[in-house]
Amino acid sequence: MISLGGIMGEGMDENKTRALSAALTQIERQFGKGAIMRMGDTQAVRDIDVVSTGSLGLDIALGVGGLPRGRVVEIYGPESSGKTTLALQTVACVQAMDGTAAFVDAEHALDPTYAGKIGVNVNDMLVSQPDTGEQALEITDMLVRSGAVDIIVIDSVAALTPKAEVDGDMGDSHMGLQARLMSQALRKLTGIIKRSNTLVIFINQIRMKLGVMFGSPETTTGGNALKFYSSVRLDIRRIGSIKKGEDVIGNQTRVKVVKNKVAPPFKQAEFDILYGEGISRQGELVDLGVDHGFIDKAGTWYSHGGTRIGQGKDNVRIFLRENPEVAREIEGKIREKLLSKPSDKPAPPSESKDKGALSAAGKPKGDLPGG
């Protein structure tokens, strides 16, 4: 039973106190314990559980050390910008902490070989390739209700084709069907996602609006519902190429946090995505270390603690990969300076094979009431 001491205050008369007590008792009897509570109740969970994205810079930009569990997250951007790579790196972080991951591959384009190279345990990951959007979202709903899945990735919203469109003929008009499907699904899913503490990531594509004279003509598919229900929205873009001689070996990537309900928004992070390796964690340590004074740069030479560690960023990246204790020391200093809450910090790379970690994951979760 909820304590009424803080609710009724000094000026609340006895009749109102009894009426409120009866109402709260009835609510808890009908809807279960925890259906209503005071914000100041010590039993209420205040700290946000987070999942590392696999990018130290992005974890810092998000303000809480990663993506929040029990919330909806949208990742969108142009083609080949790193959307699926970022989602798979997050999956790898969950699996590194013995979490369970599911991937709803509506695009039928998942590459298990590449996923394995960037740290995903493909053998343990649940994969579904649904025929229709309704089937994809029903599968997502059942997985969330089980309370046994830590992260679900839907790739992508644009590929969630309504059944009426699948059964119809080419050229038929199906105005607003996908938007209605997404709106209904998110109304059902959001509350269950919160109670199950599952992180649900929707990957989305961008389209161009016609006739836009001012502002950005870009928009995302699936209507506006996902924009409202998402706690975090990430805009990911490729801003350059990484070359080794004449060969392109990766992309320079920028992620903007365009919406954030758990920390101040509009921050951004830049990192390298190397082909066949994923996000370069060592490259981020070099950039962040230089920016915050933990690595000294003089010309093309980099030094740490008065000792030269390499000439050129590529050589320093190799040095940090071969000397993980130095990488851990630099990362620890960066986290101590930029992530103020110790409880929000993901585990060090030694515990998660340099793929990031869950700060408060791995907790056993029982079935949901009525799930």
GULO-954947 format. One record per atom (N, C-alpha, C, O): x, y, z. Coordinates in steps of 0.05 Angstrom, whole numbers, plus 5000, padded with zeros to 4 digits. Atoms other than C-alpha are relative to their C-alpha. Layout:
BEGIN
XYZ ...
This chain:
BEGIN
501749765000 500050005000 501850255000 503850265014 498549755002 502550704982 499750165026 497550195036 500149824977 504451155041 498750264991 499550384970 501449755007 499851765041 501350245013 500350475009 498849784986 504452195084 500850234982 500250464988 499149795018 507452565026 497950094981 498050324970 502049935019 501252554983 498150215011 497450404998 502249844990 496252885029 500950285010 499450475010 498949744992 500853445055 498750095026 497349945039 500949894975 499153905113 497050074999 495650035019 502749895001 492554185088 497849814991 495549894988 502050195010 488953545066 498349905024 499449805043 501750084978 482953405110 499649705001 500449554983 500250284995 481252725139 498249854980 498849634972 501850135019 475452575091 501449954973 501249744961 498650035025 479852695030 502249795002 502749644983 497950204996 485352265060 498849724998 500049554985 501350265001 480551685070 499149934971 499449704962 500950045027 477651775000 502449924981 502149744965 497750065017 484551784968 501249725007 502049584989 499050274992 486751175009 498449784988 499449584979 501750205011 480750784986 500449984970 500449764959 499650015029 481950984913 502649864993 502749704974 497450135005 489250774916 499949705005 501149554990 500350294994 487450114948 498549864978 499349644969 501550115022 482249984894 501749984974 501549784960 498450005025 487150164838 502049775002 502449634982 497950214997 492549694866 498749724999 499949534989 501350265000 487449134876 499249934971 499449694963 501050065027 484749204805 502349984979 502149814961 498049995021 491049364766 502849905008 504649894992 497550114991 496649074809 501750205015 501550445011 498249834984 501949334857 501950154981 503050034963 498249835017 505949904826 498550144978 499750294962 501549875021 500250134780 499950305005 499750454986 499949724993 500550804817 501950035023 501949875042 498149964978 505851094862 500850305001 500550444981 499049734997 508751744888 502750024986 504349834986 497449965013 514652034849 502249985020 504549905014 497950004979 518452094915 500249735015 501949715033 499950264987 517151364935 502849884996 503849874974 497350125002 523851024951 500049754983 502149674973 500150245015 521350404916 499950054970 500349874954 500149945028 520550764850 502850014988 504750115000 497450015013 526250644801 500650274987 499050364970 499349745012 529751294784 502349984980 502250124960 497750035018 536251084752 499149864974 497549674975 500750125026 535750914678 502149794992 504549844992 498250215010 538650254655 500650064971 498950134956 499249945028 542550344591 501649784988 502749605002 498550195015 545749934537 502150164983 501350354970 498049865015 552350154506 499549964970 498649754962 500350025029 552150294431 502449884987 502449834963 497550085012 559250044421 501750234992 504050194984 498549765006 561450754408 500250175026 498250265036 499649844976 564451124468 499150284996 497850405014 500949725005 563251804436 497050034999 496050225010 502949995001 555951654422 498849955028 496850085035 501050054972 554951374493 500250265016 498450325032 499749744986 557552044519 498050204990 496850355006 501949815011 553252444471 497249955009 495650145011 502650074990 547152074495 499550095029 497250105038 500349874974 548452354564 499749805024 500349885047 500450204978 546951714604 501749764997 501549575012 498250225004 552251254577 499149794980 500349574978 501050205020 548150894523 497150054994 496050265001 502849995007 541250754497 498349905024 499049705036 501650074976 535750714551 498449744995 497149714974 501750245001 532550034565 497150085006 496550285019 502849954995 524949994566 498950234983 496850344990 500849775017 524450524511 500249924971 501449724963 499950035029 523450584436 502250194990 502350424997 497949845012 529450834396 499849984969 499349764958 500049995030 529551044322 502850084990 503950284999 497549935014 535851034280 499450044970 498449854957 500649955028 535151354212 502350144985 504050274998 497949875016 539551604155 499949914972 498349734965 499950085028 541251534081 501049714998 501849585017 499050275005 543250874049 503049985006 504450185001 497250054994 549850574070 501350205019 503650275015 498949804981 550751064127 500849875026 502250005042 499150144976 551750544182 497749945019 498249875043 502350044982 544650454210 500049725012 499949685036 500150284991 544749694213 502549935016 502449785036 497550054985 552049684236 499850105029 500549965047 500349894973 550450134295 498149835017 498649785040 501950184986 544449694314 501349745007 500949645030 498750254994 548649064309 502250035021 502649845037 498049964978 554149364352 498650015027 499749915047 501649994975 548849504405 499249715008 499349645031 500750284995 546548774398 502449865012 502149705031 497650134990 553748544409 500650085029 501549915044 499649914972 554148964473 498149855019 498949785041 501950154984 547848634499 500949715004 500849615026 499250284998 550347934483 502549975017 502949775030 497650014984 557048094516 499449995030 501049895045 500950014973 553148164581 497949785004 496349795023 501750244998 549447504570 497050074996 495349945006 502849935006 543147864545 499149854975 500749744960 501250135023 538347584493 499250214979 498050414986 500549815021 537647934426 498349874978 498549634973 501650085023 532547884369 500350204978 500550444983 499749825023 533048164299 497849934980 497649714969 502250035018 526748254257 500950114973 500950364969 498849925026 529548274186 497950034979 497649854961 502149955020 523848574146 501150054973 499750004953 498849955026 528648774091 501249754987 501949754964 498850255010 531248054084 502850054990 503549954969 497349935009 538248334079 502149975021 504350085018 498050044979 541848124143 502349834990 501849624978 497650155007 548947894130 501249885025 502650025040 499050124975 550747394185 503050005001 504150015023 497150005000 558047374164 501150275010 502950275027 499249744991 558848124173 499350055030 500850155045 500849984972 554848104238 501949865019 502649965040 498150144984 559547584265 502750145003 503950135024 497549864999 565647994247 500050245019 502150315030 500049764983 563348594287 499249935029 498650115045 500350084972 562148184350 497449875007 497049805031 502650124993 555047904345 500349705001 501549584983 500250294998 553947194368 497649914983 495449894994 502250065019 549846994307 498549755008 496149735004 501350254993 548446294333 497950035021 495949895021 501949964979 544846554394 497950224995 495950245009 501949795006 541247144362 497549894986 497649734968 502650085012 533847044346 499650174975 499850424976 500449865025 532347224274 497349934988 496549694988 502650055014 525547304239 500050164974 500950394973 500349865026 524247474166 497149984992 496349814977 502950015004 516847634165 499150074971 500650204956 501149955026 512447664103 498650274998 498550394977 501649755000 508248264123 500750175025 502050085043 499649834978 508648864169 498549925025 499649935047 501650094977 503048594213 501449765014 501549755038 498650234989 506947944222 502550085016 503049985037 497649904987 513348314240 499350125027 500750075047 500749864975 509948744293 498749815020 499049855044 501150204982 506048154322 502249835013 502149785037 497750154989 512547764330 501550185021 502250085042 498749824981 515648374363 498450025026 499550015048 501749984977 509648434410 500349755018 500449775042 499850244984 510147704431 502749975014 502949885036 497450014987 517647754444 500250195023 501350125044 500049804978 516748384486 498449895023 499349915046 501850094978 511048074526 501349765015 500749725039 498750224986 515447464542 501750105023 502149955042 498249894979 519947914584 502749875001 504249915020 497450155000 525847474565 502050104979 504249994977 498249905021 528847884508 500950285008 499350455017 498849754991 533548464524 500050224978 499750464984 500049805022 533848804455 498749874975 499249644969 501250095025 529748754392 500650224979 500150464984 499549815022 531849084326 498149944977 497949714968 501750035023 526849194270 501350154977 501650394978 498549885023 530349314203 498449934974 498649714964 500349724992 526949704175 497050074998 495449914989 502849915001 520450104182 499050014972 496749944967 500949975028 520250234107 499249734988 497649724969 500650275011 520049474095 497649875013 497049645006 502350124987 514049354141 497650054982 496150244986 502149975020 509149254084 497449905010 497249675019 502650104990 501749214104 499049774982 499649764959 500950245014 498348564085 498350074976 498449944955 501749925022 493248924041 501750084976 500950034953 498349935023 498949193999 501449764988 501849754964 498850255010 502348513994 498049854983 498849744962 502050155015 495848193971 498950154976 497750024958 501149845022 494048763923 501849984975 503849844975 498650005025 496448893853 502050244999 501650435014 498249785004 502249323831 498550254990 496850234972 501349765009 500050043823 497550085016 496550305014 502349934982 494250003874 500850215020 503150225029 499549794980 493650593920 499349915028 497149815032 500550084972 494350443995 500850235018 502750215033 499249754986 494451144025 499849975030 497749905041 499949994970 496551174098 499849735014 499649735038 500250274987 496250414111 502349955019 501949875042 497650054983 503350374138 500050185024 500850095046 500049814978 502550994181 498049915021 498549925045 502050104981 496150704212 501149755015 500649715039 498850254988 499750034224 502050075021 501949965043 498049924981 505550374259 498750135025 499650085047 501349864978 500950814301 498749805019 498949835043 501350204984 496850224325 502049835015 501649775039 498050174987 502949794339 501450145023 501850025044 498549864979 506550324380 498250065023 499250065046 501849964978 500350464421 499949755018 499949775042 500150264985 500249724441 502749945013 502849845035 497350094992 507749634448 501250175023 502650065040 498449824982 510150244488 499849925029 501949915043 500350074971 507250044556 501349745007 502549715028 498850264995 509449324550 503150014999 504449885014 497149965002 516449534528 501150115026 503250025036 499149884975 517049954591 500049805023 501949785038 500250194978 514749404638 501949774997 502949665016 498250225004 519148874606 503050094999 504849934999 497349895000 525249344605 501649924976 504049884977 498850085025 526649154533 500750254984 499150444982 499249795018 530449614486 499149924972 499949714962 501050055027 526849644418 501050214982 500550454985 498849825020 530649954360 498649974973 498649754962 501149995027 527050154296 502050134982 502850364987 498349875021 531650274236 498150114979 496249984971 501849875019 528550754187 501650134977 503950194980 498849885023 529951034118 499050294997 497050365010 501049725004 529251754094 498950024971 499849894953 501249935026 525052024036 500150304997 500750455016 500149725005 524452704004 497150104997 495549984982 502649885004 518253144011 500150184976 502150324971 500149845025 516053493947 499150295007 497550335025 500949734998 515354243941 500950155025 499750355032 499049874976 519354434003 501850234992 503950184979 498449765008 522055143994 502150075022 504350165016 498349924977 525055264064 500249765019 498349615022 499650224982 528054774113 500749744985 500949744961 499250255012 530054054102 497749864987 495549844998 502250165013 525953654051 499949715009 498249565000 499950284992 527753004086 497949935020 497150095037 501950114981 522752584123 500449705003 501749584985 499750294996 522451874151 497449864992 495249994992 502450165009 517651324128 498449915025 499349925047 501750124979 511851034168 498450205016 497350135037 501649814985 508351674189 501450145023 503950115026 498849844979 509452104250 500049865027 501249965046 500350134974 507751604306 502649945013 503149985036 497450084990 514851344313 501550245011 503050215031 498649764991 517552054321 499150075028 500750155045 501149934974 512952164381 500649795021 501349865044 499650214980 513751484415 502949945006 503549825026 497250054996 521351464408 501150175023 500550415024 498749854979 525251664470 502650124990 503650334999 497549915013 531651734428 499749974970 498949764961 499850025029 532351894354 502850074992 503950285000 497349965009 539151834321 500150044970 499149874955 499649945028 540852144254 502949944993 504750075002 497350105005 546851774225 500750064970 499150014952 499249925027 550752024164 502949934995 504649935013 497250045008 557051834126 501150274991 500050404973 498949735006 561452464123 502649994986 503850204978 497550025014 567652194090 500949714998 499749535009 498950275004 571851594070 502849985014 504250175016 497350064988 577951274104 501549844979 500649634971 498450135020 583351084055 502649905010 503950015028 497350104995 589550654058 501249974972 500749784958 499149995027 593350833997 497850094981 496550304986 502249945018 588350823940 497449865008 495349924997 502350164993 583650333974 498450145023 499550255042 501749904978 577650564016 499549775019 498549565011 500250214980 577650164081 497850055020 497449895038 502149944980 571950504119 498850274995 499450414976 501549755002 567351094129 500450175026 500550065048 500249824977 567751704174 497050065004 495650134985 502949994994 560951744208 499450215022 500950245041 501049814980 557152284246 497249925009 495549874992 502750064990 551152144291 499150245017 500550335035 501249794985 546652694316 497749905017 496049745007 502250084982 542052584376 497850224996 497950425010 502049805007 536052954347 497650015020 496150205021 502050004978 531352744404 501149835022 502249625018 499150154977 532952524474 498350075024 498350305034 501749954977 527952444531 501349945026 500149995048 498750084975 533052204582 502450175006 503650135028 497749824996 538452734575 499850234980 498150214961 500149785020 539653394538 500649914972 502549764967 499650105027 538953284463 501950184984 503350354995 498649845020 542353574401 503149985002 504550154991 497150055000 549353304417 500749824977 498949694965 499250185022 553352924365 502749875006 504249965022 497550154997 558952424359 501049934972 499449884954 498850095025 563752244303 501949765006 503349765026 498350234997 567251574294 500449874973 499249954953 499350145025 570251114242 498649735000 498649595020 501050275004 566750494215 501849874979 501949954956 498150145018 571950024185 498649764988 497249615002 501350235014 569549514133 501049745013 503449705016 499350264989 569348824163 500750005030 501149795042 499349984972 570749084234 497850145016 497550095040 502049844985 565149564252 501250265011 503150365000 499149754988 566050174296 502849975012 503349785027 497250014990 573450314311 500150125027 500250375030 499949904973 573650364386 502750145006 502850345020 497349884996 581150504386 500250274987 501450464998 500049745013 580151064336 498650215016 499550445017 501449824983 575151384382 501650095024 501650325032 498349944977 579951344440 502250204993 502850385008 498049815009 585151714399 498850284998 499950475008 501349735004 580352274379 499250135026 499850365031 500949894974 577252354448 502350065019 502350265033 497749964983 583952284483 501450264993 502350415010 498849755009 586852854441 498350245008 499350445017 501849774994 580753294450 500050085029 499750315035 500249944972 580853234525 502749985015 502749975040 497449974987 588353234538 501249755012 503249775026 498950254990 589552504554 502149884982 503749724990 498050075019 593652404491 501150264988 499550434980 498749765011 598652924467 500649954970 501549744963 499450025028 599353064393 501950234992 501350464997 498149815009 605353414363 500749934971 502249744965 499750075028 605253424287 498549754994 496049744998 501350255005 603852714266 500549795022 499549575021 499350184978 606552404331 498050025023 497150245030 501850014977 602052184388 501549895024 503249715021 498650104976 604452084460 498049995023 496150155024 501750034976 601351854525 501849965024 503549795024 498350024977 604451964593 502950054995 504649945008 497349935006 610652254562 501449804981 503749844975 498950205017 611751644518 498750014973 496250014971 501250005026 610851654443 498749734994 499949524999 501450255005 605751134422 499449954970 498349754963 500350055029 605651224346 500050254984 499550474994 500149785019 606151654285 497749964981 497649764966 502450035016 599551764250 497849845015 498449675032 502250124985 592651554274 499849704997 499149565016 500250295005 592850864242 502049855017 501349645028 498050144983 599250674279 499250015029 499749825044 500949984972 596450924345 497749815005 497549695026 502250194997 590150524333 501049715003 500049565020 498850264998 594449904323 501349965027 501149755039 498650014974 598450064386 497949945022 498449785040 502150034979 592050114428 498749724999 498049615019 501150275002 589449464400 501949795011 501049595023 498050194990 595949104418 500650055029 501849875042 499449944971 596349444487 497350085013 496950325019 502649944989 589349384517 500050145027 498150285034 499949874973 591649614586 500350304997 499150455013 499849715005 593550294557 497350114991 496550334999 502649925010 586950334520 498050025023 496450215024 501949994977 583150174585 500650245018 498750365028 499349774983 587050704623 498950264988 497750435002 501049765013 585351244571 496950015001 495850225006 502950005000 578051024567 498950065028 496950205030 500849944972 577451034643 500150305006 498350405019 499749714995 579951754645 497850154985 496750354996 502049865015 575151964590 497349965013 495750165015 502650054987 569151634625 499850165026 497750275032 500149854975 571051944691 499550294996 498150425012 500349715006 571252634660 497350064988 496150274995 502349935017 565252604613 497449865008 495249965001 502450144991 560452104645 499950035031 501349895045 499949924972 558752394713 498849795019 499749765042 501350194982 554251834740 501449734998 501449614976 498750265001 558151204758 498149784993 498849594980 502050215004 551750794757 499249974971 498249774962 500750015027 550750974684 502249904981 501849874957 497750075017 557550744660 499849714992 499349545009 499950285008 557850104618 502649885012 504450025020 497750144989 562749574641 502550054983 502250114959 497649955015 570049654620 500349804978 499149584979 499750185023 572249334554 501049725007 500449534993 498950274993 575848764590 497849815006 498149565003 502250184994 569048494611 498349954977 496649764977 501850035022 565848574544 501549984973 500350034952 498450045024 571448434494 500050254983 499850234958 499849755014 572049174475 497650074983 497850224964 502449945015 564949194450 498150175015 495850205006 501849854984 561949614505 498549815018 499049575018 501450174981 557049364557 497550125009 496950355002 502449904987 550549434593 500850105028 502249975042 499349904974 551049874654 498449865022 499349835044 501650134980 545449524689 498449784988 496149734996 501550215014 543548954644 500749735013 502149715033 499550274991 543648204653 498349925023 498749715035 501750074978 538248224706 497949804990 496749854969 502150185009 533447634702 497450145001 496850285020 502649875001 526547854682 497949784998 498049604982 502250195000 520247464698 498050084979 498250294966 502149945019 514147424653 498450235010 498150285034 501749774993 509748034651 497349905009 496449695002 502750074992 502948034684 498249984975 498150174960 501850035023 498147764633 501449964974 500149974953 498550025024 503747674583 500149724989 501349674968 
